[in-house]
Amino acid sequence: MRIALFVTCLADTLFPGVGQATTALLERLGHQVEFPEAQTCCGQMHVNTGYQRDALPLIRRYVETFERYDVVVAPSGSCVGSIRHQHAMVARRYGDTRLASRAQSVAERTFELSQLLIDVLGTEDVGAFYPHRVTYHPTCHSLRLLRVGDRPLRLLRHVAGLDLVELPDADVCCGFGGTFAVKNADTSTAMLADKMRNVLGTRAEVCTAGDSSCLMHIGGGLSRLRTGVRTVHLAEILASTRDGGGAW
Amino acid sequence: MTTFLGMPDGPDPPGAPTAPTAPRGVGHLRGGEPFKIAARRALADSQLRRNLGKATAHIRTKRAAAVAELPDWEELREAGRAAKAEAMRHLDGYLEQLEAQVTARGGTVHWARDAAEANQIITRLVRATGSAEAVKVKSMVTDEIGLNDALAAAGITAYETDLAELIVQLGHDKPSHFLVPAIHRNRAEIREIFLREMGDVDPGLTDNPPALTEAARLHLRRLFLSARVGISGVNFAVAETGTLCVVESEGNGRMCLTLPQTLITIMGIEKVVPTWPDLGVFLQLLPRSSTAERMNPYTSLWTGVTPGDGPQEFHLVLLDNGRTAALADQTGRQALHCIRCSACLNVCPVYERVGGHAYGSVYPGPIGAVLSPLLTGVEDNASLPYASSLCGACYDACPVKIDIPSLLVYLRARHVEEAQRTHRLPRAEAVTMAAASWVMADPRRYAAAQRAGRSGRALSRGGRLRALPPPLSAWTRARDAPVPPAQTFRQWWRESGRRRS
C-alpha cells in the first residue's frame, strides 16, 4: 500500500528517529512510504493557544499536501487528533466551508500509527524484537480524542523479548498540554511528578507512548532527575528487530 | 419580563457576542489574581495536596463503579444533553411557563438582571418578614452573587446549614468544590474550626466524623426550629408544573424548605427543564455523577404554596447575571447545560493538584474554567481557559456531555481575538505565533528555521539541554529539553535516496 507519512514538525525537527522508525516499520511490512516534502505542521499549537487565524495557513498546507493520498499516517495521536477534530472546525469558523470539507475528507484518511497498523493494515504482530522492560503511557489525545483503546498494547504484547509492565494511573495526563507546560509550568510539573512516580514504580527501563510531545515532557523530567529511565516512541520499538533493525 | 433572551443563529463569527455579562464589584465570579499565581501557592500546600488527592481519588473510584452499573448510561447522557439543549433553545418560553405556573400556585416570581439586583430583591424580601436571620440550603448561585455578604451588610445573618458549607462559613473560608465545598479541609482542621467558632460546642470534641457531625447537628437544630426565613437555590425547575427540586444528602435542605414561614428560592435561568420525564433523566444522572450514589438521600419537590403545610409565602428569583451572554454565544451555550455534579472536578488532574480556590471564581475546575469567563466576559477571567492541559477527562465524565476541552480552546481564541482588537501593540506571544505561522506556511522557510534551530546543539551538556531562554525557561526549570539532532528527518529522507515527492 502507498502510505504518505506526516512526520509532524516535532519529530521532523527534534526526533527524526521516530520518522525513520515509522518508515522502516512500514517498509518492512511491505508498504511504500512517501514523504511529501511540502508538509510542515498541523497547526495544533496555534489552535490550542488561541491563535486560530494563524493556524489557517497551516491547515491549508496540510490539506493541499495530503489530499492526493488515500492513506496518511502520523506517529502522533495528538496531531492526528487535531487534524480530525480541529481542522474543519477552524476553517468553518473563518467561513471557508470549501477548505472545511476538504479538511474533513483528508482527516478521515489520516491515521495514528497504531490505528493504521491494526485497523487499516490488519496486523498486530509486526515482527519486532525489543528485549527490555517497558511501560506504556496512553497519551490523552490517543485515548480520549482518537479512542485508540488498547491497540498500542496489543502491538506491544506481540513484540518478542519485551517485558510489558502496567503503568498505574496510566490514563492520567502527564501534564504536557502543549503551551500549558510553559503557561502553567508549576501545575504541569506537579502532574509530571506524579507521572514520573508511577513510571519509576514499575521499574521499567523504558517508558513508551504514541506521542513524541508527551515523551519529550516525561523524558525531560526523567532525564533531569537522572532516573536512568528513557523514553522511546512506540514506532521505534515496533521498528526494532532481532537483526538490529532498530539501528537505522 | 426585563431579561433579554435572544438567541442569534449561525456560526459564531470571530468577535465576541454581546449581551450584558455579570457585573464587576459584586459576587464571586472573579479571582483577585491570575490562575498561575494562585495555583503556585496551592501547589506548595502539602496539606491541601494530600486532602484533595485523597478525596478526589476516592470519589473517582466510587463514581466509576456507580456509572458502570447502568447499561444505558450513554443513552441517559444523551437524553440529558438533549433535554438541556431543548430548554436552552426555547428558554424564553419555558421561563414564562415556569413563571405562570409558580404564580398560579401561590408563589411570587422576581426577575433579576444581575447579582446586585438579586441581592437587593432578596434583602428586601427578608426585611419584609421582620426577621434578621435566615437559614440556607447549600446553593452555588447564592455564592455566585455574594448573597451572604449582601445580607450581612443589611444586618441579616444567613446561616449555612449544609455541613461542609457550615465548615466553610465558620472557618471564614471560601468553598472550593461544588459538592464538597470543604474538600480542602481534613477532619483535624474541621475540629479546630468547630472548637474555635461554634459557640455551643462540647470542648471535649474529637475529630471522629460521627462526633463532628453530631456537633453540627446540635448546632443546626436550634437554628432550624427558630428560623422564620429559608433561602435556597434549586437543582431543577420543571416548567410544565412550576415544580422546584432540591437534591441533598443531609436533610438540612428538607428542614430549610419546610420549617420556615417564608421560603425564598433563587435560580439561574438555565436551571429550567421542560417536563417531568426530563427531571427523571437528571435524577438518575446527577447522584451517580456527583456522590456516586444510585439515588440521593433527600429529594425535595415543591410547587408554589400548599395551604397549611410548609412555607406559606414563597418567592422565586430568576437570575440572569451573564447567562444570556453565554446563551447568545452559540459555541459557549452548552456550558449552561451544567448540572453542577462536579464529576469534571473530581477527574481533572489540574483541579486535583491546585484545588478550587486557585480558579478565583466560585465555579472551579474544568466547567468553572469555561462557565466563569462566559458569565463575566473572557477578559475578566482570561487565565482560566488556559488552566487545562486539554486532557479530555472532563468531557468523558460529564453527565450531559459538555465538550469542555473544545470550549476551552474556543475561549482561548476569543481571548486572543479580543486582546488583539483592544491592544494596539501585539504581545510577544502574538508576534511569536504569527512568526511561527509565517515560517510553517512554507516548507523552505520551515527548513531554514530548522537549520537555525540546530544552533541549540551548542548549548547542550552531556547530551542534555538544561536551560533555555524565556519563555521556554519555564520548561527547563524542571525538565531537560531535547538536543536538536545533527540531521532533521527531511534531511535524512533526502540522503537516504528515497523518492522525492
Interface residues (C-beta under 8 A of the other chain):
Chain A: V7 C9 A11 D12 T13 L14 F15 P16 G17 G19 Q20 T23 V33 E34 F35 P36 E37 A38 Q39 T40 C41 G43 M45 H46 V47 N48 T49 G50 Y51 Q52 R53 D54 A55 P57 L58 R60 R61 H85 Q86 M89 R92 R93 Y94 G95 C140 H141 L143 R144 L145 D171 V172 C173 G175 F176 G177 G178 T179 F180 A181 V182 K183 N184 A185 D186 T187 S188 T189 A190 M191 L192 M216 H217 G219 G220 G221 S223 R224
Chain B: P11 D12 P13 P14 F35 K36 A39 R40 L43 P349 V350 R353 V354 P385 Y386 A387 S388 S389 L390 C391 G392 A393 Y395 D396 S406 V409 R412 A413 R414 H415 V416 E417 E429 A430 M433 A434 A436 S437 M440 A441 D442 P443 Y446 Q450 G453 R464 R466 P471 L472 A474 W475 R477 A478 R479 D480 A481 P482 P484 P485 Q487 T488 F489 R490 Q491 W492 W493 R498 R499 R500 S501
